[in-house]
Amino acid sequence: MKLQRISEFQHEFSFLSSQENLSSFYACFLQSDLGKIYIALPWDSLVERLNIKEKQSSSKMMLSPKGRIGLMFLKHYSCCLDTKNK
């Protein structure tokens, strides 16, 4: 009988702290296609030119102006639509 290594059934344990994990995931993100787009965009200039304001206390908006612009790019990148299908 042969023993085989099946990667789907193996689990890796990380002994890194949560901050080290975040740094590791962020570094991987920056190397991805989406991360390269993130690096290339002049976020502050976009917010200023598009005249996007911070949320007001009565607003239900949960994202910052940079987050709202990022969400527009993410929806396009992931081929999501804003319209609801009826």
Secondary structure, 3 states (H helix, E strand, C coil): CCCCCCHHHCCCCCCCCHHHHHHHHHHHHHHCHHHHHHHHCCHHHHHHHCCCCCCCCCCCCCCCHHHHHHHHHHHHHCCCCCCCCC
